[in-house]
Amino acid sequence: MAKTEQCLFESQIEYQRTSDPLHQLRRYSLLGKSELLRQQMLEDQFVLDKIAILGQWTTLFGGPNTGKTLLVLWMLKEKLASGDLDGNQVFYVNADDNFRGIVEKTRLAEECGFHMLAPNLEGFKTTEVLHLLEEFADQQKAPGVVIILDTLKKFTDMMNKTEASNFGSIAREFIAAGGTLIALAHVNKNKSADGKSVHSGTSDIPDDSDCVYILDKVLGSQSDSTTGVELINTKSRGDVADKLAFRYERQIGQTYEDLLASVRRIEDVEMELMKEHKQLQQTLENNSELIREISQQIRLGVTEKTKLVNAVNHSSGFPHNKIRVALSKHEGGIYSLGHRWKVTIGDKNKHLYELVTERVAPVE
């Protein structure tokens, strides 16, 4: 056989061999490579304590002004201070902030020793992120690298299934190569039937993420400046917390550094008290007009229940049943618990109402 014919024959054999699907599958097999993979495997080390694990993709969904950025930066600062995380490998991409916010957070990054990136500064553009994730994966330089995207809508169209799916595919390649991704995203404007916040966009992002948390705000506590928030886990791969609660203080004129310093983890008991307080405030707000009408009639001397219900109905048009429910709901002797009147039993079992006033501590 001539040399040319021999080469052609061998090429045909090689083509048949490589085009065989069974051969291709075997070429991709991990059989015999478990020890190599084990050496590449990252330990369950937290980037954000109890929430985000090194080598995973974690997405935090929350509404505007719920404190997503604040909490992530607080937890990141906490982890860097412990020495368990290399700040030179952490890149926070701040794509959802004004210039003042970028300056404040860059100062924080300098103090803590991690990198801060922002669009149109130092030549950086958000469109580079997907390419960089691919490069990290292709060049096998992803292990130990932590990229935080704030917020995710700046890097992909979460309402577009094709784009969100494409982002997820690239992100998964980065994670499979040992990288860590933390994404901040918004919730839907409309809550679920049970009053819970739900993620915005298609299901592709939460489906592709390793770990998903929903952040909900609980308004009100001991003072108007206190905000309580709760992180609820809806998807996990690893030993992460089912839920975590935090509180922080907002004051007029405070610096971002002061706001960050006010963040505290709180226990379930305190969170439940804050939820009860929120529910109470909501009930008082919903019944405010009715409370005002009932209180006015009591001040006018209409204190017997039947006459009071009729008087309020006549003056305001509220139905009798709704007035009776409000009378019962806000009955008691403690103003701070939502009570606005107390009742005594008079002659012939008549229910007589008297207003409860807020007690103010004397000035010493």
Phi, psi and omega in degrees: 000131180296157182299319180296316179295322179298316179297319180295318180297314180296324179295320179295317179299315181296321179297315180297321182293314184284336179275351178292120183299326179295318178296320180296318178298317179296327179295329180272354185297145177265005182304127179085004183244015184297322181293320177297317179294322180298321180293330179277342186293136178274143174288161178287079179254133184276135170272317170241120190306124176070005185235305186242124183259140177301132181089012178233167174253115180246131178241129177250115177261136178198158179283170177300139177062026175270346178104023181303305181298316181303311183292319180297315179295322179296315180291324178295316178300318179300315182290321178294323180296332181284345181083006182275354185225138179272107183298334180289348178258001184256128181234110179264116181262102185267092185250013184222050186215159173275176186296321178300317179297321179297318179297314181298316184284331175293322176299319177297317180299321179295320180293322184269342177088031173239170185268139176243127178242144179216142181303141175068013174242134184058027177080004183280141175229144182297334181294346180281342190300310181299318179298319180295320177299318178295319181295319178301317181290313183296322183268005179055043179244016184281329185306129178087347181277129179244121178243126180246122182254120183227104357251167189296330183296343178282350185242346176201156176274102185289345178272347181260113185299321181295313181292318180296321179293320178297317177300316180300321180296316180292319179297321180294325177296319178297317179292317180298333179274001176107002180281168179233130181235130174237122183241137175255133184216166183267158174267167176292148178296327180265134180276169179286175182300331180265014174083012181267150175286146179231154183296151175272164176079191179286175182277358186299317182296306177297328179295320183278339180290150173283323186220136182228133174235145173249126181259123177239140180268140172244108185281143172085144176197229179291335181213162182294338184278347184272131176239132175250138178228152182230130176260118180250126180280129178245351177201137181211149169224094184129177186272068178260165182285144176291324177201152177220147181235144180222162172221152176209161185247126175254126179233145177297130177082001181286154176278165178295327177298320178293318178299315179297321181291342182276351183291136178219143168285143179232157181276167183301323183298315180294322179296320179296322177296321179293323177295318178297320179294319178298315180297320179297314180297324179293319178296317178297321179292317180296325184260011188303315181294319180293320177300318180297316181294317180295314180299321180296318180292323177295320178297330179280358176099005177271096188245344180279136193306307184299315180292325180294315180298316180294321182293317180294320177298319181291321185279331187240338182087359177296139179295151183304316183297319180294324178294317180296320179297317180294321178301318181288320184296323186250028179266134179154185185245006183242109185300320183293343178265011178093003179284136180236353175201154175240159186236142172236154181261120181259200179299145178056035176060031178283135178269119184246132187254144178223136183292144174256131181251155179286128179273126179253129181297138180294147178278124182270000000 
